Amino acid sequence: MPDRKITALGTLALLGAVALTSCQVRERVEPNLTMQYQQHLADSAPPARVEGDPYRAVPGTTGPALQLLTDEQTGRRYLPLALNEALYRALANDPNVHVVSYDPAVAYEDFIKAEAAFDWIIDANTSYNRLREANRALRTPLQTEEFPVEIGAIKPLVTGGQFEVDYKYDHRLENYPVGVLSPSSEHDIIAQLTQPLLRNAGPEVNLANVHVSKLNYAIAEDKFRSAILDEILQIQTLYWQLVQARENYQIQLELVHVTEQLYERILARGPLDASRVQIAQAIAAVETRRAALVQAMRNIGDIQDQLTSRMADASIPLPADVAIVPTTPASTQRVVIDAADQLAVALKYSPELAEARKAIEVNHINVMVARNQELPRLDFTGGLQFQGFDQHIGESFEKMWQFDFINYNLGLAFQYPLGNRAAVAVRKSALYNLDRSIAAMQGTADQVALAIRSSIRQVNAGYDAIQINEQALRASIESRDALDARLQIMGQLTPETLQLQLTAQEGVAAAQQALVQAQTDYNVGLASLARATGTSIRQAGIRINESGQDYVRQLTDRVKTQAADQPAVPPAGAPSPATVAPPYHRPWYLLPAPLAP
């Protein structure tokens, strides 16, 4: 009996050791700031609306209120807005970013689901069975009452097998023909191990779904970063377009102003030498330029609406009777760019390239699994059972540990489909997908390289255009001033000289607008280059995965800091709001003009 006991315990220990060594080493992926960002959205979005106004969010629901100021000359309200603040507001509130940001949360739960396939499973069941059967041999009914109880634990193994331990208890009452109830109790402990030896064998194959889910989670985060980069580029482009639109408005406003002055001079000279043709010519120029001014004002409103809709800020209701006044000056400093260096930066930071690399990894895993599925199926099974039987519960339990009744089982199961066509087709399909992902990676790299080179050309061309248009503007101003001086000396007004003056004014305005366009192209080119290399997030001072701070709280704290630096009500004796927050940085070439509404 001691030999049987030692053998039974050794066999049970061996099965348990195999199960424990096959347990999964958990690869935890902690929820990062993307997940915390989602929690913030779930807690705060959508923001409540003011009763009776579906466009206005309740103050405080989308971050600290922005400081609206009033121009003392016109009485119009305006909002001084820096580029970084527009970025923070848009990233925190834009619904387009919110929609994409749910994908990493879903992918993370899929990863948890894949990992949970190796969790312990506890099962238990019990029942009460009463049978009353006729016994033909004894010609008397036979009654049996049974009360079975079973408790077990199942552990799926990363090696592809399964370890199961069950405890069973069965209590029976049987009514024999003599009319005596005969109780019986049975206790069993059963350990069973199944392990594939070829197909579905090994941690690499069985953890493939976990690794793929982990990669899909990383891919979802790359797509979220890509959406953040796109949003940053859109906000930067709209911001510089708004700067351009306001500059063009000022240029057109000044052009209307000087044209009206010319018209008044012509009217004043009417008794001397101004003809009806000259007066009509001046009126046509004034009205044409007023129409262009109306269009310039419309462009400001269209771009401002796009910017405010993406910011979705409670301080700027849509439609808004508030002018957005950019305060960040456009950059005109020369930036020396090395194409090879920018390509190296893109290899490190571009989310599109990172996503393509992870897609190749996923397909490599799928190919490995597909090759394993081509192998024959050969499974090993082994089990051990201890049994104790007696009329009483206690005695049957004690007898189980005497190891008088021990059962063993060992087995092998083999299976292989003739031709194995399905597995071969799956393997070939996985190889095709791998080749396709490699080709997609090459195409993505080419697209990133093209975007980088195009952005570099836009930046260089924009800077060169700034230099050229500055010279052209100086020449236009000198030509206009020389013509004005000449006309003052001549003192004679003719249709030809009037047309020369109008053309000179148009030339100065066109040169100013060309310079503004070159500056806009230059700054948008810099933003596009940062988008192509994937560095827009870092340049904007936004961190998503580099720290453990809450993403939206980081944005909100930054906005709070900026809001705290600008009090809503100036203290007594302070300069007027228009002086504290100038409309925007005006380049040297813009003549003095009233603040545009």
Secondary structure, 3 states (H helix, E strand, C coil): CHHHHHHHHHHHHHHHHHHHHCCCCCCCCCCCHHHHHHHHHHHHCCCCECCCCCCCECCECCECCCCCEECCCCCCEEEEECHHHHHHHHHHHCHHHHHHHHHHHHHHHHHHHHHHHHCCEEEEEECCEEEEEEECCCCEEEEEEEEEEEEEEEEECCCCCEEEEEEEEEEEEEECCCCCEEEEEEEEEEEEEEEECCCCCCHHHHCHHHHHHHHHHHHHHHHHHHHHHHHHHHHHHHHHHHHHHHHHHHHHHHHHHHHHHHHHHHHHCCCCCCCHHHHHHHHHHHHHHHHHHHHHHHHHHHHHHHHHHHHCCCCCCCCCCCEEEECCCCCCCCCCCCHHHHHHHHHHHCHHHHHHHHHHHHHHHHHHHHHHHCCCEEEEEEEEEEEEEECCHHHHHHHHCCCCEEEEEEEEEEECCCCCHHHHHHHHHHHHHHHHHHHHHHHHHHHHHHHHHHHHHHHHHHHHHHHHHHHHHHHHHHHHHHHHHHHHHHCCCCHHHHHHHHHHHHHHHHHHHHHHHHHHHHHHHHHHHHHHHCCHHHHCCCCCCCCCCCHHHHHHHHHHHHHHCCCCCCCCCCCCHHHHCCCCCCCCCCCCCCCCC
